Amino acid sequence: MKPKRPSQGPPGKVPEGYITKFDVAQRLKKGLRTIDRWRVVGLIPYHKMGKFVYFKWDEVEKQLAEVTKVQMINSMLKKQSPF
């Protein structure tokens, strides 16, 4: 049996240019709770419309690329540190 898609707003009513939390989770191959956690701590940008939360994929990609870049730089600096 195929898992049901969780409700993310009025069916078929996702605003143009936006995607749901379910779509973000699928694209990133992460769980819905992970996406919730990342949203709450500010790791990924979101847009709240009424009681529904939506994402713009290009904003999510850009933010995750920036966070990853910073983490790589910090990691490289720690390896080079003589302390």
C-alpha distances in whole Angstrom, upper triangle without the diagonal:
4,6,9,12,15,18,21,23,24,21,23,26,26,29,30,31,28,25,23,22,18,20,23,20,18,22,23,20,21,19,20,22,24,24,26,28,29,30,32,34,35,33,32,33,31,32,32,32,33,30,28,28,27,28,30,29,32,34,31,32,35,35,33,35,38,37,36,40,42,40,41,44,45,43,46,49,48,48,52,53,56,56
4,6,9,12,15,18,20,21,18,20,23,22,26,27,27,25,21,19,19,15,16,19,17,15,18,20,17,18,16,17,20,21,21,23,25,26,27,29,31,32,30,28,30,28,29,29,29,30,27,25,24,24,25,27,25,29,30,27,28,32,32,30,32,35,34,33,37,38,37,38,42,42,41,43,46,46,46,49,51,54,53
4,7,9,12,15,18,19,17,18,21,20,24,25,25,23,19,17,16,12,14,17,14,13,17,18,15,15,13,13,16,18,18,19,22,23,24,25,28,29,27,25,27,25,26,26,26,27,24,22,21,21,22,24,23,27,28,25,26,30,29,28,30,33,32,31,35,36,35,36,40,40,39,41,44,43,44,47,49,52,51
4,6,9,12,14,15,13,15,18,18,21,23,23,21,17,15,14,11,13,16,14,13,17,19,17,16,14,13,16,18,18,18,22,23,23,24,27,28,27,25,26,23,24,23,23,24,21,19,19,19,21,23,22,26,27,24,26,29,29,28,30,33,32,32,35,37,35,37,40,40,40,43,45,45,45,49,50,53,52
4,6,9,11,13,11,12,15,14,18,19,20,17,14,11,11,8,10,13,12,11,14,16,15,14,12,11,14,16,15,16,19,20,20,22,24,25,24,21,22,20,20,20,20,21,18,15,15,15,17,19,19,23,23,21,23,26,26,25,27,30,29,29,32,34,33,35,38,38,38,40,43,42,44,46,48,51,50
4,6,9,11,10,13,14,14,17,19,20,17,13,10,9,7,11,13,12,12,15,17,16,15,12,9,12,15,14,13,17,18,17,19,22,23,22,20,20,18,18,17,18,18,15,13,13,14,16,19,19,23,23,20,23,26,25,24,27,29,28,29,32,33,32,34,37,37,37,40,42,42,43,46,47,50,49
4,6,8,8,11,11,11,15,18,18,15,13,9,10,9,12,14,14,15,17,19,18,17,15,12,14,17,15,14,18,19,18,19,22,23,23,20,20,17,17,15,15,15,12,10,11,12,15,18,19,23,22,21,23,26,25,25,28,30,29,30,33,34,34,36,39,39,39,42,43,43,45,48,48,52,51
4,7,8,10,10,9,12,15,15,12,10,6,7,7,10,12,12,14,16,17,18,16,14,11,13,16,13,12,16,17,15,17,20,20,20,17,17,13,13,12,12,12,10,7,8,8,11,15,16,19,19,18,20,23,22,22,25,27,26,28,31,31,31,34,36,36,37,40,41,41,43,46,46,50,49
4,6,8,7,7,10,13,15,12,11,8,10,11,13,14,16,17,19,20,21,20,18,15,17,19,16,15,19,20,17,19,22,21,22,19,18,14,13,11,10,10,8,6,8,9,13,15,17,21,20,19,22,25,24,25,28,29,29,30,33,34,34,36,38,39,39,42,44,44,46,48,49,52,52
4,6,5,7,10,13,16,13,13,11,13,14,15,17,19,19,21,23,24,23,21,18,20,22,20,19,23,23,21,22,26,25,26,23,21,17,16,14,12,11,11,9,11,12,15,18,19,23,23,22,25,27,27,28,31,32,32,33,36,37,37,39,42,42,43,46,47,47,49,52,52,56,55
4,5,8,11,13,16,14,12,11,14,13,14,17,18,18,20,22,23,22,21,18,21,23,20,20,24,24,22,24,27,27,27,24,22,19,18,16,15,15,14,12,14,13,16,18,19,23,23,23,25,28,28,28,31,33,32,34,36,38,38,40,42,43,43,46,48,48,50,52,53,57,56
4,6,9,11,13,12,11,11,14,14,13,16,18,18,19,22,23,23,22,19,23,24,21,21,25,25,23,25,28,27,27,24,22,19,17,17,15,16,16,13,14,13,15,17,18,21,22,22,24,26,27,27,30,32,32,33,36,37,37,39,42,42,43,45,47,48,49,52,53,56,56
4,6,9,12,10,10,11,14,14,14,17,19,19,20,22,24,24,23,20,23,24,21,21,24,24,21,24,27,25,26,22,20,17,15,14,12,13,13,11,12,11,14,15,17,20,20,21,23,25,26,26,29,31,31,32,35,36,37,39,41,41,42,45,46,47,49,51,52,56,55
4,6,8,7,7,7,11,12,11,13,16,16,17,19,21,21,20,17,20,21,18,18,22,21,18,21,24,22,22,19,17,14,12,12,10,12,13,10,10,8,10,11,13,16,17,17,19,21,22,23,25,27,27,29,31,32,33,35,37,38,39,41,43,43,45,47,48,52,52
4,6,6,8,10,13,15,13,15,18,19,18,21,23,23,23,20,22,23,19,20,23,22,19,22,24,22,22,19,16,13,11,11,9,12,14,11,11,8,10,10,13,15,15,16,19,20,21,23,25,26,27,29,30,32,33,35,36,37,39,41,42,43,45,47,48,52,51
4,6,8,11,15,16,14,15,19,19,18,20,23,23,24,22,24,24,21,22,25,23,20,23,26,23,23,19,17,14,13,14,13,16,17,14,14,10,11,10,12,13,15,16,18,19,21,22,24,25,27,28,30,31,33,34,36,37,38,40,42,43,45,46,48,51,51
4,7,11,14,15,13,13,17,17,16,18,21,21,22,20,23,22,19,20,23,21,18,22,23,21,20,16,14,12,11,14,13,17,18,15,13,10,9,7,8,10,11,13,14,15,17,19,20,22,23,24,26,28,29,30,32,34,35,36,38,40,41,43,44,48,48
4,7,10,12,10,10,14,15,14,16,18,18,19,17,19,19,15,16,19,18,15,18,20,18,18,14,12,10,9,11,11,14,15,12,10,6,5,5,7,10,10,11,13,15,16,17,19,21,22,23,25,26,27,29,31,32,33,35,37,38,40,41,43,46,46
4,7,8,6,7,10,11,11,13,15,15,16,13,16,16,13,14,17,16,14,17,19,18,17,13,12,10,10,12,12,15,15,11,9,6,5,6,7,10,11,11,13,15,16,16,19,21,21,22,24,26,27,28,30,31,32,34,36,37,39,41,42,46,45
4,5,5,6,9,10,11,13,14,13,13,10,13,14,11,11,15,14,12,15,18,17,16,13,12,10,10,11,12,14,13,9,7,5,6,9,10,13,13,12,14,17,17,17,20,22,21,23,25,27,27,29,31,32,32,35,37,37,39,41,42,46,45
4,5,5,6,9,10,11,12,10,10,7,10,10,7,8,11,11,10,13,15,14,14,11,11,9,11,12,13,15,13,10,7,7,7,10,10,14,13,11,14,17,16,15,19,20,19,21,24,25,24,27,29,29,30,32,34,34,36,39,39,43,42
4,5,5,6,9,10,10,9,9,7,10,11,9,10,14,14,13,16,18,18,17,14,15,13,14,15,16,18,16,12,11,10,10,13,12,16,16,13,15,19,18,17,20,22,22,22,25,27,26,28,31,31,31,34,36,36,37,40,41,45,44
4,5,5,6,9,10,10,11,10,13,13,10,13,16,15,14,17,19,18,17,14,14,13,14,16,17,19,18,14,12,10,9,10,9,13,14,12,13,16,17,16,18,21,21,21,24,26,25,27,30,30,30,33,35,35,37,39,40,44,44
4,5,5,6,8,8,9,9,12,10,7,10,13,11,11,15,16,15,13,10,11,11,13,15,17,19,18,14,11,9,8,9,7,11,11,8,10,13,13,12,15,17,17,17,20,22,21,23,26,27,27,29,31,32,33,35,37,40,40
4,6,5,6,5,6,6,9,8,6,10,12,11,12,15,16,16,14,12,14,13,16,17,19,21,19,16,13,12,11,13,11,14,15,11,12,16,15,13,16,19,18,18,21,22,21,23,26,27,26,29,31,31,32,35,36,40,39
4,6,5,7,8,9,12,11,10,13,15,15,15,19,20,19,17,15,17,16,18,20,21,24,22,18,16,14,13,14,12,15,16,13,13,17,17,15,18,21,20,19,22,24,23,25,28,29,28,30,33,33,34,37,38,42,41
4,6,8,10,11,14,13,11,15,16,15,15,19,20,19,16,14,15,15,18,20,22,24,23,19,17,14,12,12,9,12,14,11,10,14,15,13,14,18,17,17,20,22,21,22,25,26,26,28,31,31,32,34,36,40,40
4,5,9,10,13,10,9,13,14,12,14,17,17,16,13,12,14,15,18,20,23,25,24,20,17,15,13,13,11,13,14,10,10,13,13,10,12,16,15,14,17,19,18,19,22,23,23,25,28,28,29,31,33,36,36
4,7,10,12,10,10,14,15,14,16,18,19,19,16,15,18,18,21,23,25,27,25,22,19,17,16,17,14,16,17,14,13,17,17,14,16,19,18,16,20,22,20,21,25,25,24,27,29,29,30,33,34,38,37
4,7,8,6,7,10,11,11,13,15,16,16,14,13,16,16,19,21,23,25,23,20,17,16,15,17,15,17,17,14,14,17,16,13,16,19,17,16,20,21,19,21,24,24,24,26,29,28,29,32,33,37,36
4,5,5,7,9,10,11,13,14,16,17,15,14,17,17,19,20,22,24,21,18,16,16,15,18,16,19,19,15,17,20,18,16,19,21,19,19,23,24,22,24,27,27,26,29,31,31,32,35,36,39,38
4,5,5,6,9,10,11,12,14,15,14,13,15,14,16,17,19,20,17,15,13,13,13,16,16,19,18,15,17,20,18,17,20,22,20,20,24,25,23,26,29,28,28,31,33,32,34,37,38,41,40
4,5,5,6,9,10,10,12,14,13,13,15,15,17,17,20,21,18,16,14,15,15,18,18,21,19,16,18,21,19,17,21,22,19,20,24,24,22,25,28,27,27,30,32,31,33,36,36,39,38
4,5,5,6,8,10,11,12,11,11,14,14,17,18,21,22,20,17,15,15,14,17,16,19,17,14,16,18,16,14,17,18,16,17,20,20,19,21,24,23,23,26,28,27,29,32,32,36,35
4,5,5,6,9,10,10,9,8,11,10,14,14,17,19,17,14,11,11,11,13,13,16,14,11,13,16,13,12,16,17,15,16,20,20,19,22,24,24,24,27,29,29,30,33,34,37,36
4,6,5,6,9,10,10,9,11,10,13,13,16,17,14,13,10,11,12,15,15,18,16,13,16,18,15,15,19,19,17,19,22,22,21,24,26,26,26,29,31,30,32,35,35,38,37
4,5,5,6,9,8,9,12,12,15,15,19,20,17,16,13,15,14,17,17,19,17,14,17,18,15,14,18,18,15,17,20,20,19,22,24,23,23,27,28,27,29,32,32,35,34
4,6,5,6,5,6,9,10,14,15,18,20,18,16,13,14,12,15,14,16,14,11,13,14,11,10,14,14,12,14,17,16,16,19,21,20,21,24,25,25,27,30,30,33,32
4,6,5,6,5,7,7,10,11,15,17,15,13,10,11,10,13,13,15,12,10,13,14,11,12,15,15,14,16,19,18,18,21,23,23,24,27,28,28,30,32,33,36,35
4,5,8,8,9,10,12,12,16,17,15,14,12,13,13,16,17,19,16,14,17,18,14,15,18,18,15,18,21,20,19,23,24,23,25,28,28,28,31,33,33,36,35
4,6,8,10,11,14,15,19,20,19,18,15,16,15,17,18,19,16,14,16,16,13,13,16,15,13,16,18,17,16,20,21,20,21,25,25,24,27,29,29,32,31
4,5,7,9,12,14,17,19,18,17,14,14,13,14,15,16,12,11,14,13,10,11,14,13,11,14,16,15,16,19,20,19,21,24,24,25,27,29,29,33,31
4,7,10,13,16,19,21,20,18,15,15,12,14,13,14,11,9,11,11,7,7,11,10,8,11,13,13,13,16,17,17,18,21,22,22,25,27,27,31,30
4,7,10,13,16,19,18,16,12,11,9,10,10,11,8,6,9,9,6,7,11,11,10,12,15,15,15,18,20,20,21,24,25,25,28,30,30,34,33
4,7,10,13,16,16,14,10,9,7,8,9,10,7,6,10,10,7,10,13,12,12,15,17,17,18,21,22,22,24,26,27,28,31,32,33,36,36
4,7,10,13,13,10,7,6,5,7,10,11,8,8,12,13,11,13,16,16,16,18,21,21,22,24,26,26,28,30,31,32,34,36,36,40,39
4,6,10,10,8,6,5,6,8,11,13,11,11,15,15,14,16,19,19,19,22,24,24,25,28,29,29,31,34,34,35,38,39,40,43,43
4,6,7,6,4,6,9,11,15,17,14,15,18,19,18,19,22,22,22,25,27,27,28,31,32,32,34,36,37,38,40,42,42,46,45
4,6,5,6,8,11,13,16,18,17,17,21,21,21,22,25,26,26,28,30,30,31,34,36,36,37,40,41,41,44,46,46,50,49
4,6,8,10,14,16,20,22,20,20,24,25,24,26,29,29,28,31,33,33,34,37,38,38,40,43,43,44,46,48,48,52,51
4,7,10,14,17,20,22,21,20,24,25,23,25,28,28,28,30,33,33,33,36,38,37,39,42,42,43,45,47,47,51,49
4,7,10,14,16,19,18,17,21,22,21,22,25,26,25,28,30,30,31,34,35,35,37,39,40,41,43,45,46,49,48
4,7,11,13,16,14,13,17,18,17,18,22,22,22,24,26,27,27,30,32,32,33,36,37,37,39,41,42,46,45
4,7,10,12,11,11,14,16,15,16,19,20,20,22,25,25,26,28,30,31,32,34,36,36,38,40,41,45,44
4,6,9,8,7,11,12,12,13,16,17,17,19,21,22,23,25,27,28,29,31,33,34,35,37,38,42,42
4,6,5,6,9,10,11,13,14,16,17,19,20,22,23,25,26,27,29,31,32,33,35,37,38,42,42
4,5,5,6,9,10,11,12,14,15,16,18,20,21,22,24,26,27,28,30,32,33,35,36,40,40
4,5,5,6,9,10,11,12,14,15,16,18,20,21,23,24,26,27,29,30,32,33,35,39,39
4,5,5,6,9,10,11,12,14,15,17,18,20,21,23,24,26,27,29,31,32,33,37,37
4,6,5,6,9,10,11,12,14,16,16,18,20,21,22,24,26,27,29,31,32,35,35
4,6,5,6,9,10,10,12,14,15,16,18,20,21,22,24,26,27,29,30,34,34
4,6,5,6,9,10,11,12,14,15,17,19,20,21,23,25,26,27,29,33,33
4,5,5,6,9,10,11,12,14,16,17,18,20,21,23,25,26,27,31,31
4,5,5,6,8,10,10,12,14,15,16,18,20,21,23,24,26,29,29
4,6,5,6,9,10,11,12,14,15,16,18,20,21,23,24,28,29
4,5,5,6,9,10,11,12,14,15,17,19,20,21,23,26,27
4,5,5,6,9,10,11,12,14,15,17,19,20,21,25,25
4,5,5,6,9,10,10,12,14,15,17,19,20,24,24
4,5,5,6,9,10,11,12,14,16,17,18,22,23
4,5,5,6,9,10,11,12,14,15,16,20,20
4,5,5,6,9,10,11,12,14,15,19,19
4,5,5,6,9,10,11,12,14,18,19
4,5,5,6,9,10,11,12,16,17
4,5,5,6,9,10,11,14,14
4,5,5,6,9,10,14,14
4,5,5,6,9,12,14
4,5,5,6,10,11
4,5,5,9,9
4,6,8,10
4,6,9
4,5
4
